[in-house]
Amino acid sequence: MTTTLTALTTGFLASLGLIVAIGAQNAWVLRQGLRREHVGLVVAICVGADVVLMAAGTAGLGVLRDAAPWALEVLRWGGVAYLLFFAAMSLRSALTSREHLEASAARPARSVALTTLAVTLLNPHVYLDTLVMLGTVTNSFGDLRWVAAGGAMVASLVWFTLVGLGARALSGVLDRPATWRVIDGVVAVVMVVVAAMLAFG
């Protein structure tokens, strides 16, 4: 018989396995954590989006792919366009930036929030992962599906908190312009790779 602990653990591990993969969202959270800029807001948006989508998948909305395949196509190409734009901005910053963690001008909370929403919701994989894949996993536990969903949601909270605040803890030794040029360069590469995966995957 399936136990509550099994459902909780399975949901947690399934969610963590999907979230940990390096992508645009994780790169953005890491960057904001290193900048020590609106980290709580960024983490809250990422976790909040996951919670809503995981709940929707568990509630039985994992049929989006079959019901409206065109919606995923729109999201896919919108995501490709946005990721390439973001990559271009990161590359420009890598080539020209002289910013320090402390000295750089802070971005308004609204701008950071909108970018966080974009890198989170313009990626069609997030819908496949949360609505379809995790929705399938959680619903496989029947009466314990919301326990499994709870485990999946906790994984999101743990991961994004660790990335955001963990990066923040290292920011003191990363306050050098050269470091930021490297970080922005890596972010640009990640964005291009993710965009290519969305376009041709």
Backbone torsions as a table, in degrees:
resi	resn	phi	psi	omega
1	MET	NA	135.2	179.2
2	THR	-68.2	130.7	179.7
3	THR	-98.3	164.6	177.5
4	THR	-60.1	-41.2	-179.5
5	LEU	-63.4	-39.7	178.5
6	THR	-62.9	-45.2	179.5
7	ALA	-62.5	-45.0	-179.7
8	LEU	-62.2	-46.3	-178.3
9	THR	-66.5	-42.9	-180.0
10	THR	-62.9	-44.7	177.8
11	GLY	-61.0	-42.9	179.9
12	PHE	-61.1	-50.5	-175.8
13	LEU	-69.3	-38.5	178.6
14	ALA	-63.1	-43.8	179.5
15	SER	-65.1	-46.3	-178.5
16	LEU	-61.0	-40.2	179.9
17	GLY	-61.6	-33.4	179.0
18	LEU	-79.9	-37.1	-174.6
19	ILE	-75.5	-36.8	-171.0
20	VAL	-64.9	-27.7	-179.2
21	ALA	-51.8	131.1	-178.1
22	ILE	-65.0	130.5	179.7
23	GLY	-157.4	-172.7	-176.4
24	ALA	-60.0	-41.5	-177.4
25	GLN	-65.4	-47.0	179.7
26	ASN	-64.2	-38.8	178.5
27	ALA	-62.8	-39.4	-179.9
28	TRP	-67.9	-44.6	179.2
29	VAL	-62.0	-41.5	178.3
30	LEU	-62.0	-44.1	-179.0
31	ARG	-63.1	-44.6	179.5
32	GLN	-66.5	-34.8	176.3
33	GLY	-64.2	-40.3	178.5
34	LEU	-68.4	-35.2	178.5
35	ARG	-76.6	-15.4	-175.1
36	ARG	57.6	45.1	-174.1
37	GLU	-123.4	110.1	177.2
38	HIS	52.6	39.8	-176.1
39	VAL	-62.1	-44.6	-179.8
40	GLY	-60.0	-39.7	178.8
41	LEU	-64.5	-45.5	-179.6
42	VAL	-61.8	-47.7	179.9
43	VAL	-62.1	-43.0	-178.9
44	ALA	-62.0	-41.0	-179.8
45	ILE	-66.9	-44.9	-179.7
46	CYS	-62.4	-46.8	-179.6
47	VAL	-68.0	-42.4	179.7
48	GLY	-60.1	-43.1	178.4
49	ALA	-63.0	-43.3	178.7
50	ASP	-61.1	-44.9	-178.1
51	VAL	-60.3	-46.0	-179.5
52	VAL	-62.9	-46.0	-177.3
53	LEU	-70.2	-38.5	178.0
54	MET	-65.7	-39.4	177.8
55	ALA	-64.4	-40.4	178.7
56	ALA	-63.9	-42.9	178.3
57	GLY	-62.9	-42.5	179.6
58	THR	-66.7	-33.3	-179.4
59	ALA	-75.5	-3.9	174.3
60	GLY	107.6	16.1	180.0
61	LEU	-95.4	19.3	179.8
62	GLY	-75.8	11.9	-178.7
63	VAL	-96.4	10.0	-176.9
64	LEU	-55.6	-41.8	-177.1
65	ARG	-60.2	-38.7	-179.7
66	ASP	-82.1	-35.8	-175.4
67	ALA	-76.7	-36.5	-176.8
68	ALA	-144.5	70.3	-179.7
69	PRO	-61.1	-26.9	179.0
70	TRP	-64.5	-31.4	-179.3
71	ALA	-64.3	-39.3	178.8
72	LEU	-68.0	-33.6	177.5
73	GLU	-67.0	-42.2	177.4
74	VAL	-61.2	-45.2	179.0
75	LEU	-63.9	-38.7	-178.3
76	ARG	-61.5	-51.2	-176.7
77	TRP	-74.5	-30.7	172.3
78	GLY	-64.3	-40.0	177.4
79	GLY	-64.6	-41.6	178.1
80	VAL	-59.5	-47.3	-178.9
81	ALA	-61.6	-45.1	-178.3
82	TYR	-66.7	-42.3	-179.0
83	LEU	-63.4	-38.7	178.0
84	LEU	-67.1	-39.3	175.1
85	PHE	-61.6	-45.9	179.8
86	PHE	-62.4	-40.0	178.4
87	ALA	-62.0	-41.6	179.6
88	ALA	-62.9	-42.2	178.4
89	MET	-64.8	-39.9	178.9
90	SER	-67.7	-39.1	178.9
91	LEU	-65.2	-42.0	177.4
92	ARG	-60.3	-41.7	178.8
93	SER	-65.5	-38.8	179.7
94	ALA	-63.9	-33.4	-177.0
95	LEU	-85.5	-23.8	-172.8
96	THR	-122.4	-16.7	-171.8
97	SER	-70.1	141.5	172.4
98	ARG	-125.7	23.4	-173.4
99	GLU	-75.1	153.9	170.8
100	HIS	-110.8	163.8	177.5
101	LEU	-60.4	-44.4	-174.9
102	GLU	-83.8	-33.4	-171.7
103	ALA	-85.7	-20.1	-175.3
104	SER	-68.9	148.1	-179.7
105	ALA	-68.8	134.4	-179.5
106	ALA	-74.7	141.6	175.2
107	ARG	-84.0	146.3	177.8
108	PRO	-60.5	149.3	-179.8
109	ALA	-57.4	-38.0	-178.8
110	ARG	-62.5	-42.2	179.5
111	SER	-64.4	-43.5	179.1
112	VAL	-64.1	-41.9	-179.7
113	ALA	-62.8	-43.5	-179.1
114	LEU	-65.7	-40.5	178.2
115	THR	-65.5	-40.7	178.7
116	THR	-61.8	-43.7	177.4
117	LEU	-62.4	-38.8	-178.1
118	ALA	-66.2	-49.6	-177.6
119	VAL	-69.4	-17.8	178.5
120	THR	-87.7	-49.7	-169.9
121	LEU	-94.9	-13.9	177.7
122	LEU	-87.1	1.1	177.4
123	ASN	-96.3	109.9	-177.4
124	PRO	-62.5	-22.4	179.1
125	HIS	-61.8	-28.5	-179.3
126	VAL	-64.7	-32.6	179.3
127	TYR	-75.2	-40.2	177.0
128	LEU	-64.7	-41.6	-178.1
129	ASP	-67.5	-47.2	-173.8
130	THR	-86.3	-49.2	-177.5
131	LEU	-72.5	-46.3	-172.6
132	VAL	-91.0	-60.4	-173.1
133	MET	-68.4	-54.4	179.3
134	LEU	-68.5	-33.6	176.0
135	GLY	-60.4	-38.4	177.6
136	THR	-67.2	-44.4	180.0
137	VAL	-61.5	-49.8	-176.2
138	THR	-66.3	-40.1	-179.4
139	ASN	-69.6	-17.6	177.4
140	SER	-69.3	-13.0	179.9
141	PHE	-94.0	5.8	174.4
142	GLY	58.3	-119.1	-177.4
143	ASP	-64.7	-19.4	-179.7
144	LEU	-98.4	15.1	-175.8
145	ARG	-60.7	-34.5	-179.3
146	TRP	-75.9	-22.4	172.7
147	VAL	-69.3	-45.1	177.3
148	ALA	-62.8	-40.4	177.8
149	ALA	-63.0	-38.9	177.2
150	GLY	-60.8	-40.9	176.8
151	GLY	-62.0	-40.4	179.0
152	ALA	-64.4	-40.4	-179.7
153	MET	-68.5	-38.4	177.5
154	VAL	-63.2	-37.9	178.8
155	ALA	-60.6	-42.0	178.3
156	SER	-62.3	-45.8	179.6
157	LEU	-60.7	-45.8	-178.9
158	VAL	-63.9	-46.3	-175.3
159	TRP	-64.3	-52.6	-175.6
160	PHE	-68.8	-30.7	175.5
161	THR	-66.8	-42.9	178.8
162	LEU	-63.6	-43.7	-179.6
163	VAL	-65.2	-48.1	-177.6
164	GLY	-66.9	-52.0	-176.9
165	LEU	-80.4	-28.9	176.6
166	GLY	-65.3	-43.0	177.1
167	ALA	-63.5	-39.3	-180.0
168	ARG	-60.7	-36.9	-179.8
169	ALA	-66.3	-25.0	-179.8
170	LEU	-93.4	-2.7	-171.9
171	SER	-63.7	-27.9	-178.4
172	GLY	-62.3	-30.3	-178.7
173	VAL	-96.1	3.9	-177.8
174	LEU	-115.3	17.0	-176.1
175	ASP	-85.9	67.2	179.0
176	ARG	-140.6	137.8	179.9
177	PRO	-56.0	-39.8	-179.0
178	ALA	-61.4	-36.7	178.9
179	THR	-62.3	-42.1	-179.3
180	TRP	-68.1	-34.2	177.2
181	ARG	-64.1	-39.3	178.3
182	VAL	-66.9	-46.1	-179.6
183	ILE	-59.9	-46.5	179.7
184	ASP	-64.5	-35.3	177.0
185	GLY	-64.8	-43.4	178.5
186	VAL	-64.3	-42.7	178.3
187	VAL	-59.6	-42.2	179.7
188	ALA	-61.0	-43.3	179.7
189	VAL	-64.0	-44.0	-179.9
190	VAL	-60.3	-43.3	-179.3
191	MET	-61.8	-43.2	-179.8
192	VAL	-65.2	-43.4	179.4
193	VAL	-61.8	-45.0	179.6
194	VAL	-64.4	-41.1	178.8
195	ALA	-61.3	-41.7	179.2
196	ALA	-65.0	-39.2	178.9
197	MET	-64.6	-38.8	178.7
198	LEU	-67.8	-39.5	-174.8
199	ALA	-74.1	-38.9	-172.1
200	PHE	-114.9	-5.8	-176.6
201	GLY	-75.9	NA	NA
